[in-house]
Amino acid sequence: MTTGPFRTDLPARLDRLRWSRFHTLLIAALGTSWIIDGLEVTLVGALASVLTMPEGLGLTSTQVGESAGAYVAGAVIGAILYESWANDADGARRLAEDGAIAFAPAHHHAAVGPMAGVISPSMPVWVIENAAGSNRAYSNLNEGLGKVLRFGANSGEVIKRLRWMAEVLAPALRAALTTFGPLELKPLIAQALQMGDEVHNRNAAASSLFLKRIIPAALHSGFDASAIAEAVTFIAGNDHFFLNLSMAACKAMLDAAHGVKGSSLVTAMSRNGVRFGVRLSGTGAQWFEAPSPMVGGLFFPSYGPEHAAPDMGDSSITETAGLGGFAMATAPAIVQFVGGTPQDAIANTREMHYITLGRNSAFTLPAMNFGGTPAGIDARRVLDTNIMPIINTGIAHKEAGIGQIGAGITRAPLECFTQAVVALASRLDVAVPGSIPAS
């Protein structure tokens, strides 16, 4: 199969379909309004290891994206050690290779995780729900930078930190949120955007705003003061702490728009370091895949492209919801991290308007005259324009445990959207002519 760009008249053929009850249904129920304006997402007042609850996610073991790449394997080994299912890394590797561990993609269980994205049964998770209570989303807690599980590290230091997060950090946060009550995340994200975050690669403002909201509640919760002090110190030292909350909020918004018959709205983009996958609202649980691209950007000292792994993680859910790379115009400082200029950041946001169904008036950008972020990626518009969704992201070392070695920008592969539109056309009984390779 040719993997380069394609020209196709399929979107035009879909446009020429006669108006029918289906079109009325599509206009009324496309689901875009859930993303553009309507959906409110809240952090509910408890954190729990929901993976082990009967009413939880129903996983029987470690949950990961497809276990591919050394760093994902390293994270799986770390999760097994964290759960005390094996005594050492060799035993953990054998356990995984022997099929004793069940794996499942995060998105199939309303969950997301950055980079390797491993969640195991006893790890605490954020629980995010929309205001209507129709769906929930989950994410693990952010460990910070350096040698961490999401980059494949699994040393004693990593496992010790994970256990401290489960035994001290999560209970302290649970107590604070029980006192505070449900925390609305969309207003917090909106304020962070005004302060220079795009809530994917830059979360300094959002993390600070979150901490500002929970500290008074934590102090009035009656929870152990020393544990609260440890938790606050940890969060204050981790500018990326809010990332996992941002991801879960985006996942909750997009899942509410999934399952609309005939819709070409993109409801998930994800990558595991080997494959990049896209899902549409109107094509069910099917993934449309292509090789995961490399990331071009800036590298930390002593590292370069030869050390980099392909793009990975669930964090592109932020771009899918119109944040991250789609909101770069509001975060000019991020170009010092991912490369380019402030003008490039504005141009990237403007370009994304050509492939989205509207603007999210809840998330306004000062640099764009307070216009809303481009939101609701339309797979058909991606093919029509040959503009691929932009993603700003961290760059992982290709070897497990070394961690992040840079950050930059990449694009979702066009092949994913070609496959998705062809599948959508098939569901609508639109004849699909042979794809014509671009000259």
C-alpha positions as CSV (number, residue, x, y, z in Angstrom):
1,M,0.0,0.0,0.0
2,T,1.3,3.5,-0.8
3,T,1.8,5.5,2.4
4,G,2.2,8.9,0.9
5,P,-0.4,11.6,0.4
6,F,-3.5,10.8,-1.6
7,R,-5.9,12.8,-3.8
8,T,-9.5,11.5,-3.6
9,D,-12.9,12.8,-4.6
10,L,-14.5,10.9,-1.8
11,P,-15.3,13.9,0.4
12,A,-16.9,15.6,-2.6
13,R,-18.9,12.5,-3.3
14,L,-20.1,12.5,0.3
15,D,-21.1,16.1,-0.1
16,R,-23.2,15.3,-3.2
17,L,-25.4,12.9,-1.3
18,R,-29.1,14.0,-1.5
19,W,-30.5,15.5,1.7
20,S,-32.2,12.9,3.8
21,R,-33.3,12.2,7.3
22,F,-29.7,11.2,7.9
23,H,-28.5,14.7,7.2
24,T,-31.1,16.2,9.6
25,L,-29.9,13.7,12.2
26,L,-26.3,14.6,11.5
27,I,-26.9,18.4,11.9
28,A,-28.9,17.9,15.1
29,A,-26.7,15.3,16.7
30,L,-23.2,15.6,15.2
31,G,-21.9,16.0,18.7
32,T,-19.6,18.9,17.9
33,S,-21.6,21.1,20.3
34,W,-20.4,19.0,23.2
35,I,-16.8,20.1,22.3
36,I,-17.5,23.6,21.0
37,D,-19.6,25.0,23.9
38,G,-21.8,22.7,25.9
39,L,-20.0,20.1,27.9
40,E,-18.8,20.9,31.4
41,V,-16.2,18.5,32.9
42,T,-15.5,18.3,36.6
43,L,-12.9,16.5,38.8
44,V,-15.1,14.6,41.2
45,G,-14.3,14.7,44.9
46,A,-12.4,11.4,45.2
47,L,-9.4,9.6,43.8
48,A,-9.4,5.8,43.9
49,S,-7.9,2.8,42.4
50,V,-11.0,2.4,40.3
51,L,-9.4,-0.4,38.2
52,T,-9.9,-2.8,41.1
53,M,-13.5,-1.7,41.8
54,P,-16.3,-4.0,40.5
55,E,-18.0,-0.9,39.1
56,G,-14.7,0.5,37.7
57,L,-13.0,-0.1,34.4
58,G,-13.2,-3.9,34.5
59,L,-9.5,-4.5,33.7
60,T,-7.9,-7.6,35.0
61,S,-4.3,-6.4,34.9
62,T,-1.9,-3.7,33.7
63,Q,-3.6,-1.4,31.2
64,V,-1.4,0.0,28.4
65,G,-1.4,0.9,24.8
66,E,0.0,-1.8,22.5
67,S,3.2,-3.0,24.2
68,A,5.7,-1.9,21.6
69,G,9.0,-0.1,22.0
70,A,11.6,-0.5,24.7
71,Y,10.2,2.3,26.8
72,V,6.7,0.8,26.9
73,A,8.2,-2.6,27.8
74,G,10.2,-0.8,30.5
75,A,7.1,0.8,31.9
76,V,5.2,-2.6,31.9
77,I,8.1,-4.1,33.9
78,G,7.9,-1.2,36.3
79,A,4.1,-1.6,36.8
80,I,4.6,-5.3,37.5
81,L,7.2,-4.5,40.1
82,Y,5.0,-1.8,41.6
83,E,2.2,-4.4,41.9
84,S,4.7,-6.9,43.5
85,W,3.8,-9.5,41.0
86,A,7.5,-10.2,40.5
87,N,10.6,-9.7,42.6
88,D,12.9,-8.3,39.9
89,A,13.0,-7.0,36.3
90,D,13.9,-10.3,34.8
91,G,10.9,-12.0,36.6
92,A,8.6,-9.2,35.5
93,R,9.7,-9.5,31.9
94,R,9.1,-13.3,31.9
95,L,5.7,-12.7,33.4
96,A,4.7,-10.3,30.7
97,E,6.2,-12.5,27.9
98,D,4.5,-15.6,29.1
99,G,1.1,-14.1,28.7
100,A,0.3,-13.9,32.4
101,I,-0.6,-10.2,32.2
102,A,-3.6,-9.0,30.3
103,F,-3.2,-5.8,28.3
104,A,-5.8,-3.4,27.0
105,P,-5.6,0.0,25.2
106,A,-6.4,2.9,27.6
107,H,-9.0,4.4,25.2
108,H,-11.1,1.3,25.3
109,H,-11.7,1.9,29.0
110,A,-12.2,5.7,28.9
111,A,-8.7,6.2,30.2
112,V,-5.6,8.1,29.0
113,G,-2.0,8.3,30.0
114,P,1.0,10.3,28.7
115,M,3.9,8.7,26.9
116,A,4.1,5.0,27.8
117,G,0.7,5.5,29.5
118,V,0.8,2.4,31.8
119,I,-1.9,2.1,34.5
120,S,-2.0,-0.9,36.7
121,P,-4.8,-2.1,39.0
122,S,-3.8,-0.5,42.3
123,M,-2.5,2.9,40.9
124,P,-4.7,5.8,41.9
125,V,-6.4,7.7,39.1
126,W,-8.2,10.9,38.4
127,V,-11.9,10.5,37.9
128,I,-13.4,13.1,35.6
129,E,-17.1,13.3,34.7
130,N,-19.2,15.6,32.6
131,A,-21.8,17.7,34.3
132,A,-24.6,15.7,32.9
133,G,-23.1,12.6,34.4
134,S,-23.4,10.6,31.2
135,N,-19.7,9.5,31.0
136,R,-16.5,9.5,32.9
137,A,-12.8,9.5,32.0
138,Y,-9.7,8.5,33.9
139,S,-6.0,9.2,34.0
140,N,-3.1,8.4,36.3
141,L,-1.2,11.0,38.4
142,N,1.8,12.8,36.9
143,E,5.1,11.7,38.3
144,G,7.1,14.8,37.1
145,L,10.1,14.7,34.8
146,G,13.3,12.7,34.8
147,K,13.4,9.0,35.4
148,V,9.7,8.1,35.6
149,L,7.6,5.2,34.7
150,R,6.0,6.9,31.6
151,F,9.4,7.0,30.0
152,G,10.1,3.4,30.8
153,A,12.2,3.8,34.0
154,N,11.6,1.1,36.5
155,S,14.4,1.4,39.1
156,G,13.8,1.2,42.9
157,E,13.6,5.0,43.0
158,V,10.7,5.0,40.5
159,I,8.8,2.3,42.3
160,K,9.3,4.0,45.6
161,R,7.8,7.3,44.2
162,L,4.8,5.5,42.7
163,R,4.1,3.8,46.1
164,W,4.4,7.2,47.8
165,M,1.9,8.7,45.3
166,A,-0.5,5.9,46.1
167,E,0.0,6.0,49.9
168,V,0.5,9.7,50.6
169,L,-0.3,11.9,47.6
170,A,-3.5,10.3,46.5
171,P,-5.1,10.2,50.0
172,A,-4.1,13.8,50.6
173,L,-5.7,14.9,47.3
174,R,-8.8,12.8,48.0
175,A,-9.2,14.5,51.4
176,A,-8.8,17.9,49.8
177,L,-11.3,17.2,47.0
178,T,-13.8,15.7,49.4
179,T,-13.7,19.0,51.3
180,F,-13.7,21.1,48.1
181,G,-16.3,19.2,46.2
182,P,-16.4,18.7,42.4
183,L,-13.8,21.0,40.7
184,E,-14.9,22.4,37.4
185,L,-12.0,22.0,35.0
186,K,-13.1,23.9,31.9
187,P,-13.0,27.3,33.7
188,L,-9.5,26.4,35.1
189,I,-8.3,25.4,31.6
190,A,-9.8,28.6,30.1
191,Q,-7.9,30.7,32.7
192,A,-4.7,28.8,32.1
193,L,-5.0,29.5,28.4
194,Q,-5.2,33.2,29.2
195,M,-2.0,32.9,31.2
196,G,0.2,31.3,28.5
197,D,-0.5,27.5,28.8
198,E,-1.8,25.3,26.0
199,V,-2.2,22.5,28.6
200,H,-0.2,19.9,26.7
201,N,3.5,20.7,26.8
202,R,3.0,23.8,29.0
203,N,1.0,23.4,32.2
204,A,2.7,25.8,34.6
205,A,-0.3,28.1,35.0
206,A,-2.8,25.3,35.1
207,S,-0.8,23.4,37.8
208,S,-0.5,26.6,39.9
209,L,-4.2,27.3,39.5
210,F,-5.1,23.8,40.6
211,L,-2.8,24.0,43.6
212,K,-4.3,27.4,44.5
213,R,-7.8,25.9,44.6
214,I,-7.0,22.8,46.6
215,I,-4.6,24.1,49.3
216,P,-7.3,25.8,51.4
217,A,-9.5,22.7,51.2
218,A,-6.6,20.5,52.1
219,L,-5.8,22.6,55.1
220,H,-9.5,22.4,56.3
221,S,-9.8,18.7,55.6
222,G,-8.5,17.5,58.9
223,F,-6.0,15.2,57.0
224,D,-2.5,14.7,58.3
225,A,-0.6,18.0,58.1
226,S,2.7,16.4,57.2
227,A,1.2,14.4,54.3
228,I,-0.5,17.6,53.0
229,A,2.8,19.4,53.2
230,E,4.5,16.6,51.2
231,A,1.8,16.6,48.6
232,V,1.8,20.4,48.1
233,T,5.6,20.4,47.9
234,F,5.5,17.7,45.2
235,I,2.8,19.4,43.1
236,A,4.5,22.8,43.4
237,G,7.7,21.3,42.0
238,N,6.0,19.7,39.0
239,D,4.9,22.2,36.3
240,H,3.5,19.2,34.4
241,F,1.2,18.0,37.2
242,F,-2.0,19.3,35.5
243,L,-1.2,17.5,32.2
244,N,-3.0,14.3,33.2
245,L,-6.1,16.3,34.3
246,S,-6.1,18.1,31.0
247,M,-5.9,14.8,29.1
248,A,-8.8,13.2,31.1
249,A,-10.9,16.3,30.7
250,C,-10.4,16.2,26.9
251,K,-11.1,12.5,26.9
252,A,-14.4,13.1,28.7
253,M,-15.5,15.8,26.3
254,L,-14.6,13.7,23.2
255,D,-16.2,10.5,24.4
256,A,-19.5,12.4,24.8
257,A,-19.3,13.1,21.1
258,H,-18.5,9.6,20.1
259,G,-21.0,7.2,18.4
260,V,-22.9,9.6,16.2
261,K,-24.0,7.8,13.0
262,G,-22.2,9.1,9.9
263,S,-20.1,11.7,11.8
264,S,-16.6,12.4,10.5
265,L,-15.6,14.1,13.7
266,V,-12.3,12.8,15.1
267,T,-12.8,11.6,18.7
268,A,-9.4,10.2,19.4
269,M,-5.8,10.4,18.2
270,S,-3.2,8.2,20.0
271,R,0.2,6.6,19.4
272,N,2.3,3.9,21.0
273,G,5.7,4.6,19.6
274,V,5.2,2.2,16.7
275,R,1.7,3.0,15.3
276,F,-0.5,6.1,15.2
277,G,-4.2,5.6,15.5
278,V,-7.3,7.7,14.8
279,R,-11.0,7.1,15.7
280,L,-14.1,8.8,14.2
281,S,-17.4,9.4,16.0
282,G,-19.3,7.6,13.2
283,T,-17.1,4.5,12.8
284,G,-17.4,2.9,16.2
285,A,-14.5,1.4,18.0
286,Q,-12.4,0.9,14.8
287,W,-8.9,2.4,14.7
288,F,-7.3,3.7,11.5
289,E,-3.6,3.3,11.8
290,A,-0.3,4.3,10.2
291,P,3.4,4.2,11.3
292,S,4.0,6.6,14.2
293,P,6.0,9.7,12.9
294,M,9.2,11.1,14.3
295,V,9.1,14.4,16.1
296,G,11.1,17.4,14.9
297,G,12.2,19.9,17.5
298,L,14.8,20.9,20.1
299,F,16.9,18.3,22.0
300,F,18.5,18.5,25.4
301,P,22.3,18.8,25.5
302,S,24.1,15.6,24.3
303,Y,21.0,14.2,22.5
304,G,19.9,14.4,18.9
305,P,17.5,12.8,16.4
306,E,19.5,9.6,16.4
307,H,18.5,9.0,20.0
308,A,14.8,9.7,19.6
309,A,11.9,7.3,19.6
310,P,8.9,7.8,17.3
311,D,5.9,9.8,18.6
312,M,4.1,8.1,21.5
313,G,1.4,8.5,24.1
314,D,-2.3,9.4,24.6
315,S,-1.5,13.1,25.2
316,S,-2.6,14.0,21.6
317,I,-6.1,13.8,23.0
318,T,-5.5,17.4,23.9
319,E,-5.0,18.4,20.2
320,T,-8.1,16.3,19.3
321,A,-10.1,18.5,21.6
322,G,-8.6,21.8,20.2
323,L,-5.9,22.3,22.8
324,G,-2.1,21.6,22.8
325,G,-0.7,22.3,19.3
326,F,-4.1,23.7,18.2
327,A,-3.8,26.4,20.9
328,M,-0.1,27.2,20.5
329,A,-1.0,30.9,19.7
330,T,-1.7,31.5,23.3
331,A,1.6,30.0,24.5
332,P,4.4,31.9,22.8
333,A,6.9,30.8,25.4
334,I,6.5,27.2,24.3
335,V,8.5,27.8,21.2
336,Q,11.6,27.9,23.4
337,F,10.8,24.3,24.2
338,V,9.5,22.8,21.0
339,G,11.2,25.1,18.4
340,G,10.1,27.9,16.1
341,T,9.0,31.4,16.7
342,P,5.9,33.0,18.3
343,Q,4.7,33.8,14.8
344,D,5.0,30.1,14.0
345,A,2.8,29.3,17.0
346,I,0.1,31.7,15.8
347,A,0.3,30.3,12.3
348,N,-0.1,26.8,13.5
349,T,-3.4,27.7,15.3
350,R,-4.7,29.6,12.3
351,E,-4.0,26.6,10.0
352,M,-6.0,24.3,12.2
353,H,-9.2,26.3,11.6
354,Y,-9.2,24.8,8.1
355,I,-9.7,21.3,9.3
356,T,-12.1,21.8,12.3
357,L,-15.8,22.1,12.5
358,G,-15.9,25.2,14.7
359,R,-14.3,27.2,17.5
360,N,-14.6,26.5,21.2
361,S,-15.9,29.7,22.7
362,A,-15.1,28.4,26.2
363,F,-11.4,28.4,25.4
364,T,-10.4,31.8,24.0
365,L,-6.9,32.9,22.9
366,P,-5.7,36.5,23.5
367,A,-3.3,36.4,20.6
368,M,-6.2,35.5,18.3
369,N,-8.3,38.5,19.4
370,F,-9.9,36.3,22.0
371,G,-11.3,33.9,19.4
372,G,-12.0,30.4,20.4
373,T,-9.6,27.5,19.8
374,P,-10.1,25.5,16.6
375,A,-12.0,22.4,17.8
376,G,-13.6,19.4,16.3
377,I,-11.3,17.8,13.7
378,D,-13.2,16.8,10.6
379,A,-11.5,13.9,8.8
380,R,-13.1,14.9,5.5
381,R,-11.6,18.4,5.8
382,V,-8.2,16.9,6.5
383,L,-8.4,15.1,3.1
384,D,-9.9,18.1,1.3
385,T,-7.1,20.4,2.5
386,N,-4.2,18.0,2.8
387,I,-3.6,19.7,6.2
388,M,-2.7,17.2,8.9
389,P,-3.4,17.9,12.6
390,I,-0.4,19.4,14.4
391,I,0.8,17.9,17.7
392,N,3.4,19.4,20.0
393,T,4.9,16.8,22.2
394,G,7.8,15.6,24.2
395,I,10.5,13.4,22.7
396,A,11.4,10.2,24.4
397,H,14.7,8.4,24.2
398,K,14.4,5.2,22.2
399,E,15.9,3.2,25.1
400,A,13.8,2.6,28.3
401,G,14.5,4.6,31.4
402,I,16.5,7.5,30.0
403,G,13.5,9.7,29.8
404,Q,12.6,12.8,27.9
405,I,15.4,14.1,25.7
406,G,13.6,17.0,24.0
407,A,10.3,18.4,22.6
408,G,9.0,19.4,19.3
409,I,6.2,19.2,16.7
410,T,4.8,16.5,14.5
411,R,1.7,15.8,12.4
412,A,-0.9,13.1,12.4
413,P,-0.3,10.8,9.4
414,L,-2.6,11.5,6.5
415,E,-3.0,7.8,5.8
416,C,-5.1,7.4,9.0
417,F,-7.7,9.9,7.8
418,T,-7.8,8.4,4.3
419,Q,-8.6,5.0,5.8
420,A,-11.2,6.6,8.1
421,V,-13.1,8.5,5.4
422,V,-13.1,5.4,3.2
423,A,-14.6,3.4,6.1
424,L,-17.2,6.1,6.8
425,A,-18.2,6.1,3.1
426,S,-18.6,2.3,3.2
427,R,-21.0,2.6,6.2
428,L,-23.0,5.2,4.2
429,D,-23.0,3.0,1.1
430,V,-21.1,5.5,-0.9
431,A,-19.2,3.9,-3.8
432,V,-15.4,4.3,-3.2
433,P,-13.3,4.5,-6.4
434,G,-9.6,3.5,-6.3
435,S,-7.5,6.1,-4.4
436,I,-5.3,8.1,-6.8
437,P,-1.8,8.7,-5.5
438,A,-0.8,12.3,-5.5
439,S,1.6,13.3,-8.3
